[in-house]
Amino acid sequence: MQAAELFEQNIKPPDVARRLRVSLKSAYLWHHMWRDGGVQALASRGPSGSRCRLSPRCLEKLAGYLDEGPTAHGWVEDQVWTAARGRG
């Protein structure tokens, strides 16, 4: 909601972008949304994307694997989980 407060103070989108360390494109989009719908237009709509399709049991197993680390699962060259290793 910082952006809305700045827009209410007549701060221009380029200055909002700089102050909030966001892209100029985002600041102009926010300004447009704020101008058309006010503060509520900038309210978070929650996380985007699809919902998790893993069962609670699978989520528990996954958490355990991640806690054990890559080495426990045969990846000894470094300690980084990658998407490819996660699908492995």
C-alpha positions in Angstrom: 0.0 0.0 0.0 3.1 2.3 0.0 2.5 3.0 -3.7 -1.1 4.2 -3.0 0.2 6.5 -0.3 2.8 8.0 -2.6 0.3 8.4 -5.4 -2.1 10.2 -3.0 0.8 12.6 -2.3 1.0 13.3 -6.1 4.3 11.4 -6.4 4.8 10.5 -10.1 5.3 6.8 -11.1 9.0 7.2 -12.0 9.6 8.5 -8.4 7.5 5.7 -6.9 9.5 3.1 -8.9 12.7 4.5 -7.6 11.6 4.8 -4.0 10.1 1.3 -3.9 12.8 -0.2 -6.0 10.4 -1.7 -8.6 10.4 -1.4 -12.4 9.0 1.6 -14.1 6.5 -0.6 -15.8 5.1 -1.9 -12.5 4.8 1.7 -11.1 2.9 2.8 -14.1 0.6 -0.3 -13.9 0.0 0.4 -10.2 -0.7 4.1 -10.9 -3.3 3.1 -13.6 -4.9 0.6 -11.2 -4.9 3.1 -8.3 -6.4 5.9 -10.5 -9.2 3.6 -11.7 -10.0 1.8 -8.5 -8.3 3.5 -5.6 -6.4 1.8 -2.8 -8.5 -1.4 -3.0 -7.4 -1.9 -6.6 -3.8 -2.3 -5.3 -4.8 -4.8 -2.5 -3.1 -8.2 -2.8 -5.1 -11.0 -4.3 -3.0 -13.6 -2.6 -0.6 -16.0 -4.3 -1.1 -16.7 -8.0 -0.7 -19.9 -9.9 -2.2 -23.2 -9.6 -2.9 -24.9 -6.2 -0.6 -27.6 -5.0 -1.8 -31.1 -6.1 0.4 -33.0 -3.7 -1.4 -34.9 -0.9 -0.5 -34.1 2.7 1.5 -37.4 2.8 3.5 -36.5 -0.3 4.2 -33.0 1.1 5.5 -34.5 4.3 7.8 -36.9 2.4 9.0 -34.0 0.2 9.8 -31.9 3.3 11.8 -34.8 4.7 13.8 -35.2 1.5 14.6 -31.5 1.3 15.7 -31.5 5.0 18.0 -34.5 4.3 19.7 -32.5 1.5 21.0 -33.5 -2.0 23.9 -35.6 -0.7 21.5 -38.1 0.9 20.0 -38.6 -2.5 23.2 -39.1 -4.5 24.1 -35.6 -5.5 27.5 -35.2 -3.9 29.1 -32.5 -6.1 27.3 -29.6 -4.4 24.6 -28.9 -1.9 22.0 -27.3 -4.1 18.6 -28.6 -5.0 17.7 -27.9 -8.6 14.4 -28.4 -10.4 15.9 -31.3 -12.3 17.1 -33.0 -9.1 13.7 -32.4 -7.5 12.0 -34.2 -10.4 14.6 -36.9 -10.4 
